[in-house]
Amino acid sequence: MGKKQRKVLLLAHTLDVESLIAKAVQLCTSASGFEELLEAPNKSSDLTKCFRRMCSIEHGTFTFALEGISNECAHQFRRHRIASFSHQSQKDSIKRRKDQDTFGYILPSAIAADPETKQIFEKLMREVQNTHDLLIEKLTKQGVAPEVAVSAAGSILPNACETRMIVTMNARELRHFFNKRGNSQTETELVLVARDMLKLAKQSAPTLFAGIEI
């Protein structure tokens, strides 16, 4: 079947991110020149002060790769506008492997919890795939260019369609994302993705993300 396994990777982050942010705080609060600040040791209190000067946190960035997420989850990410995204195109996301009878999709946990609703959902996914393929076949026979046919048929694909993306956020927006999306009002899939991201972020910058739990 086409169900996909979620994967979250931390691809990159600002080098020595907590030290950089501490230096930014020192620059705002010290009369010393920047050369002196670079040579001076960081104090633990400098990083603590960054939470009173949130602009300093924006100097640190984190880049994550997300695989096996739904289009719905990707759409929720894109509502956080202080971020950069590279989002896989839908026509590329529906390419199937030989061992699959349908495009990749994400099964919502609320539906997966009940055998009857799961069966209804998976039946619909197969029907959507069959209709999608039939539309491409008929459009192509009518002389429609293959790329146009694929794009037109793709309009029937559901939000559950699996996709992947790369997300870069500065640390301030990332903290906001964790606080905003890690609650009971957020769809389970996005909560789980946010939790994986937070775990990786804490490994790289434990003080910066201390006190945030999902």
Backbone torsions as a table, in degrees:
resi	resn	phi	psi	omega
1	MET	NA	-179.9	-172.8
2	GLY	-100.0	11.5	-178.4
3	LYS	-67.6	141.7	-174.3
4	LYS	-115.7	149.9	177.1
5	GLN	-95.0	133.3	-177.5
6	ARG	-73.6	142.1	175.9
7	LYS	-140.1	130.6	178.6
8	VAL	-125.4	124.4	-180.0
9	LEU	-125.8	141.6	171.2
10	LEU	-92.5	106.1	-175.5
11	LEU	-77.0	-39.8	-175.9
12	ALA	-163.5	158.0	171.7
13	HIS	-151.8	163.0	179.9
14	THR	-55.7	131.0	-178.1
15	LEU	-59.9	130.5	179.6
16	ASP	48.5	53.9	-168.6
17	VAL	-60.1	-41.0	-178.2
18	GLU	-69.3	-34.9	177.1
19	SER	-66.0	-41.5	179.0
20	LEU	-61.0	-44.6	-179.3
21	ILE	-66.3	-38.1	176.9
22	ALA	-61.8	-39.3	177.6
23	LYS	-64.9	-37.9	178.7
24	ALA	-63.7	-37.8	177.5
25	VAL	-66.9	-43.2	179.1
26	GLN	-59.7	-40.9	-179.2
27	LEU	-60.0	-36.3	-178.3
28	CYS	-76.2	-24.7	-171.1
29	THR	-115.1	-2.5	-175.8
30	SER	-115.4	152.7	176.3
31	ALA	-89.8	-5.1	-178.4
32	SER	-71.4	154.5	175.2
33	GLY	-72.8	164.6	-174.8
34	PHE	-66.3	-35.5	178.6
35	GLU	-60.0	-40.8	178.2
36	GLU	-65.6	-39.7	-178.8
37	LEU	-65.0	-36.7	179.4
38	LEU	-64.2	-34.0	-179.1
39	GLU	-83.1	-22.4	-177.5
40	ALA	-75.5	143.3	178.2
41	PRO	-69.1	149.7	176.7
42	ASN	-78.2	146.9	174.8
43	LYS	-108.8	147.7	180.0
44	SER	-59.5	-30.5	-179.1
45	SER	-68.5	-25.0	-179.5
46	ASP	-62.6	-42.2	-179.6
47	LEU	-72.2	-34.5	177.3
48	THR	-62.6	-37.0	-179.9
49	LYS	-65.5	-20.2	-176.5
50	CYS	-63.0	-23.6	-179.5
51	PHE	-76.8	-11.8	172.2
52	ARG	-95.8	-16.3	177.5
53	ARG	-124.6	74.7	-171.5
54	MET	-61.1	-25.0	179.9
55	CYS	-60.5	-29.6	-179.1
56	SER	-65.5	-31.1	-178.8
57	ILE	-66.5	-25.2	-176.3
58	GLU	-67.0	-12.3	179.4
59	HIS	-74.4	-17.6	178.0
60	GLY	-96.0	133.7	178.9
61	THR	-125.5	152.3	179.6
62	PHE	-132.2	134.8	-179.7
63	THR	-119.3	122.8	-178.2
64	PHE	-114.7	146.5	169.1
65	ALA	-106.3	128.3	-178.9
66	LEU	-118.5	123.4	177.1
67	GLU	-124.7	155.0	178.1
68	GLY	69.1	34.5	175.8
69	ILE	-112.0	158.5	-179.5
70	SER	-84.0	162.7	173.9
71	ASN	-60.9	-34.3	178.4
72	GLU	-61.3	-44.4	177.9
73	CYS	-62.7	-42.5	179.2
74	ALA	-62.5	-39.5	179.0
75	HIS	-62.4	-38.5	179.2
76	GLN	-65.5	-38.2	176.2
77	PHE	-60.3	-42.2	-173.5
78	ARG	-71.7	-6.0	173.3
79	ARG	-75.5	-16.1	176.6
80	HIS	-88.9	94.4	-167.7
81	ARG	-76.2	-19.8	178.1
82	ILE	-87.4	67.2	-177.9
83	ALA	-162.7	164.2	176.2
84	SER	-118.2	140.0	-175.5
85	PHE	-130.6	141.9	165.1
86	SER	-122.5	110.1	-170.0
87	HIS	-114.7	125.8	179.3
88	GLN	-58.5	136.8	178.6
89	SER	-67.9	151.4	-176.2
90	GLN	-65.2	-38.7	-177.9
91	LYS	-65.5	-30.8	176.2
92	ASP	-77.0	-30.3	-176.5
93	SER	-73.3	-18.2	-176.8
94	ILE	-96.3	3.1	176.0
95	LYS	-63.4	130.2	-174.2
96	ARG	-102.2	147.8	169.6
97	ARG	-82.2	164.3	-176.9
98	LYS	-65.9	-22.8	-177.8
99	ASP	-89.7	7.7	-179.5
100	GLN	-114.0	144.3	176.0
101	ASP	-105.2	5.1	178.0
102	THR	-154.7	164.4	178.0
103	PHE	-63.1	161.8	177.0
104	GLY	-68.8	134.4	178.0
105	TYR	-144.1	161.6	179.2
106	ILE	-105.7	125.6	179.7
107	LEU	-88.4	112.5	180.0
108	PRO	-58.2	139.4	-175.6
109	SER	-60.8	-34.8	179.9
110	ALA	-64.8	-33.9	178.1
111	ILE	-79.3	-38.8	-178.9
112	ALA	-64.7	-24.2	-175.9
113	ALA	-69.9	-18.5	-177.1
114	ASP	-121.7	122.8	-177.0
115	PRO	-56.5	-38.1	-177.5
116	GLU	-68.0	-48.4	179.6
117	THR	-66.7	-34.5	176.9
118	LYS	-62.1	-43.1	179.7
119	GLN	-63.6	-42.1	178.2
120	ILE	-61.2	-45.3	-178.6
121	PHE	-61.8	-49.1	-176.5
122	GLU	-67.7	-32.6	176.2
123	LYS	-63.8	-42.5	179.2
124	LEU	-64.5	-39.7	178.7
125	MET	-59.8	-40.7	178.5
126	ARG	-66.3	-39.7	179.0
127	GLU	-65.4	-40.8	178.0
128	VAL	-62.3	-43.7	179.1
129	GLN	-61.2	-45.1	-179.9
130	ASN	-62.9	-42.3	178.5
131	THR	-65.9	-41.5	178.1
132	HIS	-57.6	-48.4	-179.1
133	ASP	-65.7	-38.6	-180.0
134	LEU	-65.3	-41.0	178.4
135	LEU	-61.7	-43.9	179.6
136	ILE	-62.5	-43.5	180.0
137	GLU	-60.2	-48.1	-176.8
138	LYS	-69.3	-41.2	179.3
139	LEU	-63.5	-40.1	179.7
140	THR	-64.3	-41.4	178.4
141	LYS	-64.4	-27.1	178.8
142	GLN	-81.2	-0.4	177.8
143	GLY	94.4	6.0	177.8
144	VAL	-71.5	136.6	179.6
145	ALA	-58.2	139.8	-176.9
146	PRO	-52.0	-44.0	-179.4
147	GLU	-63.3	-38.6	179.1
148	VAL	-69.5	-39.4	179.4
149	ALA	-62.3	-45.1	179.3
150	VAL	-63.1	-42.5	180.0
151	SER	-64.0	-43.1	-179.4
152	ALA	-65.6	-44.6	179.9
153	ALA	-65.6	-30.2	-179.2
154	GLY	-65.2	-14.4	-179.0
155	SER	-67.5	-16.0	-180.0
156	ILE	-92.2	-5.3	-176.6
157	LEU	-69.5	144.7	-175.3
158	PRO	-84.8	168.6	175.7
159	ASN	-64.7	-18.3	179.6
160	ALA	-74.1	-11.4	-179.0
161	CYS	-53.8	130.4	-176.4
162	GLU	-71.7	142.5	177.1
163	THR	-146.4	-177.9	176.0
164	ARG	-147.4	159.5	-177.4
165	MET	-160.0	161.4	171.2
166	ILE	-113.7	132.5	-176.1
167	VAL	-124.1	130.0	173.5
168	THR	-120.6	126.3	177.4
169	MET	-132.0	147.5	170.0
170	ASN	-76.3	163.7	-171.3
171	ALA	-62.6	-33.4	179.7
172	ARG	-66.0	-46.3	178.7
173	GLU	-66.9	-34.0	179.3
174	LEU	-65.7	-40.9	175.5
175	ARG	-62.0	-42.5	177.9
176	HIS	-61.9	-42.9	178.9
177	PHE	-59.1	-47.0	-179.4
178	PHE	-62.8	-43.4	-179.5
179	ASN	-69.0	-33.5	-176.6
180	LYS	-79.4	-40.2	-171.2
181	ARG	-97.6	-11.0	-178.5
182	GLY	-92.0	49.2	-179.3
183	ASN	-134.1	173.0	-173.7
184	SER	-69.9	-13.7	-179.6
185	GLN	-86.6	-4.5	-178.4
186	THR	-97.6	143.3	179.4
187	GLU	-58.6	142.1	-172.4
188	THR	-54.6	-40.7	-177.5
189	GLU	-59.0	-45.6	-178.9
190	LEU	-68.1	-36.1	176.6
191	VAL	-60.7	-44.2	-178.8
192	LEU	-66.4	-39.2	177.0
193	VAL	-64.2	-45.8	179.4
194	ALA	-61.0	-38.8	179.5
195	ARG	-63.6	-43.1	178.5
196	ASP	-64.5	-40.6	179.3
197	MET	-64.5	-42.5	-179.5
198	LEU	-63.1	-40.5	179.0
199	LYS	-59.7	-43.2	179.2
200	LEU	-69.2	-40.0	179.8
201	ALA	-63.5	-39.8	-179.9
202	LYS	-66.5	-30.6	177.8
203	GLN	-66.3	-32.2	-178.7
204	SER	-89.2	-31.8	-176.4
205	ALA	-144.0	73.9	-174.6
206	PRO	-62.6	-38.1	-179.6
207	THR	-70.5	-39.2	-176.7
208	LEU	-62.4	-32.9	-177.5
209	PHE	-113.9	17.0	177.6
210	ALA	-63.5	141.4	176.7
211	GLY	88.3	-9.2	178.0
212	ILE	-94.7	124.1	179.9
213	GLU	-129.5	143.1	175.4
214	ILE	-127.9	NA	NA
